[in-house]
Amino acid sequence: MTTTRPAPPRAPSPKPVLINRHTLLGIVLVAPAVLTIVVVMFVPLGYAVTSSFFDHPGNSGSTFVFFDNYARFFRDPVALRSLWNTALYTALNLALCLLLGVGMAVLLQSFPRRTGNFFRAFFSMPLLISPIIVGLIWRYMYDRQYGFVYWLLGLAGLDDSFGGLTSTKTALVSIVLADVWNVTPFVLLVVSAGLTVVPGELYEAARIDGAGPLRILFRITLPLLTKVLAVVVMIRGTDAFRTFDIIYALTNGGPANSTSSLSIYSYKQAFENGELGFGMAASILTLIVLVVLFGPLMRNSARERDPR
């Protein structure tokens, strides 16, 4: 006769752990940074977007106008002029900064190491000056009676033909030159750092094959600096497109709105004319244009870091 033994009792299955200690620690460590980003970035942005849908006529309350402020922007010739000035300013600024910064970096790379480092430090000094101070410096340099610029032009007999900051034809270009003097050292330093990772054997092989300096520049140096230049374009482009301080210090948008940028225009509408909602709408449109122009560069940079 066979007997069956009863099956041993099963141990109770452990309760599923919804979150472990390591995940909880990570949340606790990241939470302050996330909270700071939300408070510093998204709360003001949310306030700006909300305010752009309202009309704030002084102290008489607010009226919901939906997209009327945005439609008004495209009906205002001064706003469209500011948009054009900003685009032209950004294009000229980027072109000159890249031309001078890359050229100086490549030239200093051929110098002896100590000599090159000395000149990099010397040429980087304008980068240490605040843009508002740069604006004040160049305002005096553009002075017709005592300015250094007009003294140089006087040596060539061109001082009477250059309008400087007082002419609608030359004011924007004058501001571009002042800003380029201030920010070109940034391009110089970034490109110089990128050149340090270019293998020297490539240059030696190119010289042995009889390649000249220009061919080496366009066939070796610039192709290997593509990612570095993309980062420079993204940073300098966004910075130039939303420029405010140096224009405010030099011309405050004049003469006749010939140097008014989107940032200057938004500031005047919101704080000088008392139209906060319209000024916020102009600022949001500036942000949208920035995302459209430079968003692809940010997206490509993220893909290169994480190719999945």
BELJOVEN-V772661 format. One record per residue. N is the residue number from 1. RES is the residue in three letters. D_FIRST is the distance of its C-alpha to the first C-alpha in Angstrom with 2 decimals. Layout:
n:N res:RES d_first:D_FIRST
n:N res:RES d_first:D_FIRST
This chain:
n:1 res:MET d_first:0.00
n:2 res:THR d_first:3.75
n:3 res:THR d_first:6.59
n:4 res:THR d_first:10.00
n:5 res:ARG d_first:12.95
n:6 res:PRO d_first:16.03
n:7 res:ALA d_first:18.89
n:8 res:PRO d_first:21.66
n:9 res:PRO d_first:24.72
n:10 res:ARG d_first:27.43
n:11 res:ALA d_first:30.72
n:12 res:PRO d_first:33.54
n:13 res:SER d_first:35.65
n:14 res:PRO d_first:39.13
n:15 res:LYS d_first:41.88
n:16 res:PRO d_first:44.18
n:17 res:VAL d_first:47.34
n:18 res:LEU d_first:50.30
n:19 res:ILE d_first:52.74
n:20 res:ASN d_first:52.35
n:21 res:ARG d_first:54.71
n:22 res:HIS d_first:56.63
n:23 res:THR d_first:57.33
n:24 res:LEU d_first:58.42
n:25 res:LEU d_first:60.71
n:26 res:GLY d_first:62.22
n:27 res:ILE d_first:62.92
n:28 res:VAL d_first:64.55
n:29 res:LEU d_first:66.73
n:30 res:VAL d_first:67.77
n:31 res:ALA d_first:68.35
n:32 res:PRO d_first:71.81
n:33 res:ALA d_first:73.09
n:34 res:VAL d_first:71.82
n:35 res:LEU d_first:73.34
n:36 res:THR d_first:76.63
n:37 res:ILE d_first:76.75
n:38 res:VAL d_first:76.10
n:39 res:VAL d_first:78.79
n:40 res:VAL d_first:81.36
n:41 res:MET d_first:80.94
n:42 res:PHE d_first:79.25
n:43 res:VAL d_first:80.74
n:44 res:PRO d_first:84.36
n:45 res:LEU d_first:83.56
n:46 res:GLY d_first:82.08
n:47 res:TYR d_first:85.16
n:48 res:ALA d_first:87.46
n:49 res:VAL d_first:85.73
n:50 res:THR d_first:85.80
n:51 res:SER d_first:89.44
n:52 res:SER d_first:90.46
n:53 res:PHE d_first:89.69
n:54 res:PHE d_first:92.11
n:55 res:ASP d_first:95.85
n:56 res:HIS d_first:97.00
n:57 res:PRO d_first:100.69
n:58 res:GLY d_first:101.65
n:59 res:ASN d_first:100.62
n:60 res:SER d_first:100.46
n:61 res:GLY d_first:96.70
n:62 res:SER d_first:94.53
n:63 res:THR d_first:94.32
n:64 res:PHE d_first:91.42
n:65 res:VAL d_first:92.95
n:66 res:PHE d_first:89.84
n:67 res:PHE d_first:91.03
n:68 res:ASP d_first:94.75
n:69 res:ASN d_first:95.16
n:70 res:TYR d_first:93.67
n:71 res:ALA d_first:95.88
n:72 res:ARG d_first:98.86
n:73 res:PHE d_first:98.25
n:74 res:PHE d_first:98.79
n:75 res:ARG d_first:101.93
n:76 res:ASP d_first:103.49
n:77 res:PRO d_first:105.70
n:78 res:VAL d_first:105.54
n:79 res:ALA d_first:101.71
n:80 res:LEU d_first:101.80
n:81 res:ARG d_first:104.42
n:82 res:SER d_first:102.17
n:83 res:LEU d_first:99.29
n:84 res:TRP d_first:101.56
n:85 res:ASN d_first:102.93
n:86 res:THR d_first:99.42
n:87 res:ALA d_first:98.35
n:88 res:LEU d_first:101.58
n:89 res:TYR d_first:101.36
n:90 res:THR d_first:97.78
n:91 res:ALA d_first:98.66
n:92 res:LEU d_first:101.76
n:93 res:ASN d_first:100.05
n:94 res:LEU d_first:97.10
n:95 res:ALA d_first:99.36
n:96 res:LEU d_first:101.67
n:97 res:CYS d_first:98.94
n:98 res:LEU d_first:97.03
n:99 res:LEU d_first:100.23
n:100 res:LEU d_first:101.53
n:101 res:GLY d_first:98.23
n:102 res:VAL d_first:96.90
n:103 res:GLY d_first:100.35
n:104 res:MET d_first:100.80
n:105 res:ALA d_first:97.29
n:106 res:VAL d_first:97.80
n:107 res:LEU d_first:101.27
n:108 res:LEU d_first:100.16
n:109 res:GLN d_first:97.30
n:110 res:SER d_first:99.98
n:111 res:PHE d_first:101.64
n:112 res:PRO d_first:100.87
n:113 res:ARG d_first:97.92
n:114 res:ARG d_first:99.92
n:115 res:THR d_first:102.59
n:116 res:GLY d_first:100.06
n:117 res:ASN d_first:98.21
n:118 res:PHE d_first:101.55
n:119 res:PHE d_first:102.59
n:120 res:ARG d_first:99.17
n:121 res:ALA d_first:99.48
n:122 res:PHE d_first:103.08
n:123 res:PHE d_first:102.43
n:124 res:SER d_first:99.45
n:125 res:MET d_first:101.62
n:126 res:PRO d_first:102.22
n:127 res:LEU d_first:98.47
n:128 res:LEU d_first:98.68
n:129 res:ILE d_first:101.15
n:130 res:SER d_first:100.03
n:131 res:PRO d_first:100.85
n:132 res:ILE d_first:102.98
n:133 res:ILE d_first:105.05
n:134 res:VAL d_first:105.26
n:135 res:GLY d_first:106.69
n:136 res:LEU d_first:109.32
n:137 res:ILE d_first:110.24
n:138 res:TRP d_first:110.73
n:139 res:ARG d_first:112.63
n:140 res:TYR d_first:115.30
n:141 res:MET d_first:115.09
n:142 res:TYR d_first:115.88
n:143 res:ASP d_first:118.84
n:144 res:ARG d_first:121.91
n:145 res:GLN d_first:124.31
n:146 res:TYR d_first:122.37
n:147 res:GLY d_first:119.18
n:148 res:PHE d_first:118.26
n:149 res:VAL d_first:117.23
n:150 res:TYR d_first:120.65
n:151 res:TRP d_first:122.34
n:152 res:LEU d_first:120.60
n:153 res:LEU d_first:121.42
n:154 res:GLY d_first:125.00
n:155 res:LEU d_first:125.36
n:156 res:ALA d_first:124.68
n:157 res:GLY d_first:126.69
n:158 res:LEU d_first:123.67
n:159 res:ASP d_first:123.55
n:160 res:ASP d_first:125.30
n:161 res:SER d_first:123.01
n:162 res:PHE d_first:119.70
n:163 res:GLY d_first:118.77
n:164 res:GLY d_first:115.94
n:165 res:LEU d_first:114.14
n:166 res:THR d_first:116.94
n:167 res:SER d_first:116.74
n:168 res:THR d_first:114.19
n:169 res:LYS d_first:114.22
n:170 res:THR d_first:113.42
n:171 res:ALA d_first:111.61
n:172 res:LEU d_first:108.08
n:173 res:VAL d_first:108.67
n:174 res:SER d_first:110.12
n:175 res:ILE d_first:106.97
n:176 res:VAL d_first:104.81
n:177 res:LEU d_first:106.81
n:178 res:ALA d_first:106.36
n:179 res:ASP d_first:102.60
n:180 res:VAL d_first:102.27
n:181 res:TRP d_first:104.08
n:182 res:ASN d_first:101.54
n:183 res:VAL d_first:98.26
n:184 res:THR d_first:98.96
n:185 res:PRO d_first:97.95
n:186 res:PHE d_first:94.40
n:187 res:VAL d_first:94.27
n:188 res:LEU d_first:95.88
n:189 res:LEU d_first:93.25
n:190 res:VAL d_first:90.24
n:191 res:VAL d_first:91.56
n:192 res:SER d_first:92.51
n:193 res:ALA d_first:88.95
n:194 res:GLY d_first:87.72
n:195 res:LEU d_first:90.16
n:196 res:THR d_first:88.71
n:197 res:VAL d_first:85.53
n:198 res:VAL d_first:87.46
n:199 res:PRO d_first:87.29
n:200 res:GLY d_first:90.71
n:201 res:GLU d_first:90.04
n:202 res:LEU d_first:90.42
n:203 res:TYR d_first:93.94
n:204 res:GLU d_first:94.87
n:205 res:ALA d_first:93.67
n:206 res:ALA d_first:95.56
n:207 res:ARG d_first:98.76
n:208 res:ILE d_first:98.47
n:209 res:ASP d_first:98.21
n:210 res:GLY d_first:101.42
n:211 res:ALA d_first:100.05
n:212 res:GLY d_first:102.40
n:213 res:PRO d_first:101.60
n:214 res:LEU d_first:101.30
n:215 res:ARG d_first:99.02
n:216 res:ILE d_first:96.78
n:217 res:LEU d_first:96.73
n:218 res:PHE d_first:95.75
n:219 res:ARG d_first:93.51
n:220 res:ILE d_first:91.63
n:221 res:THR d_first:92.21
n:222 res:LEU d_first:91.92
n:223 res:PRO d_first:88.89
n:224 res:LEU d_first:86.98
n:225 res:LEU d_first:88.01
n:226 res:THR d_first:86.76
n:227 res:LYS d_first:83.95
n:228 res:VAL d_first:86.24
n:229 res:LEU d_first:88.96
n:230 res:ALA d_first:86.53
n:231 res:VAL d_first:85.61
n:232 res:VAL d_first:89.32
n:233 res:VAL d_first:90.16
n:234 res:MET d_first:87.40
n:235 res:ILE d_first:88.44
n:236 res:ARG d_first:92.18
n:237 res:GLY d_first:92.09
n:238 res:THR d_first:90.27
n:239 res:ASP d_first:92.49
n:240 res:ALA d_first:95.68
n:241 res:PHE d_first:94.69
n:242 res:ARG d_first:94.23
n:243 res:THR d_first:97.20
n:244 res:PHE d_first:99.13
n:245 res:ASP d_first:100.64
n:246 res:ILE d_first:103.02
n:247 res:ILE d_first:104.35
n:248 res:TYR d_first:104.78
n:249 res:ALA d_first:106.71
n:250 res:LEU d_first:108.97
n:251 res:THR d_first:109.80
n:252 res:ASN d_first:107.53
n:253 res:GLY d_first:107.13
n:254 res:GLY d_first:110.84
n:255 res:PRO d_first:113.35
n:256 res:ALA d_first:112.90
n:257 res:ASN d_first:109.08
n:258 res:SER d_first:109.43
n:259 res:THR d_first:106.88
n:260 res:SER d_first:104.68
n:261 res:SER d_first:101.01
n:262 res:LEU d_first:98.09
n:263 res:SER d_first:97.37
n:264 res:ILE d_first:101.02
n:265 res:TYR d_first:101.14
n:266 res:SER d_first:97.99
n:267 res:TYR d_first:99.34
n:268 res:LYS d_first:102.69
n:269 res:GLN d_first:101.21
n:270 res:ALA d_first:98.79
n:271 res:PHE d_first:100.90
n:272 res:GLU d_first:104.53
n:273 res:ASN d_first:104.53
n:274 res:GLY d_first:101.91
n:275 res:GLU d_first:99.72
n:276 res:LEU d_first:96.35
n:277 res:GLY d_first:94.31
n:278 res:PHE d_first:96.41
n:279 res:GLY d_first:96.31
n:280 res:MET d_first:92.51
n:281 res:ALA d_first:92.34
n:282 res:ALA d_first:94.50
n:283 res:SER d_first:92.21
n:284 res:ILE d_first:89.08
n:285 res:LEU d_first:90.84
n:286 res:THR d_first:91.63
n:287 res:LEU d_first:87.96
n:288 res:ILE d_first:87.01
n:289 res:VAL d_first:89.60
n:290 res:LEU d_first:88.33
n:291 res:VAL d_first:84.75
n:292 res:VAL d_first:85.98
n:293 res:LEU d_first:88.19
n:294 res:PHE d_first:86.08
n:295 res:GLY d_first:82.54
n:296 res:PRO d_first:81.93
n:297 res:LEU d_first:82.84
n:298 res:MET d_first:80.35
n:299 res:ARG d_first:77.65
n:300 res:ASN d_first:78.38
n:301 res:SER d_first:78.30
n:302 res:ALA d_first:74.86
n:303 res:ARG d_first:73.58
n:304 res:GLU d_first:74.93
n:305 res:ARG d_first:73.13
n:306 res:ASP d_first:69.79
n:307 res:PRO d_first:69.69
n:308 res:ARG d_first:66.31
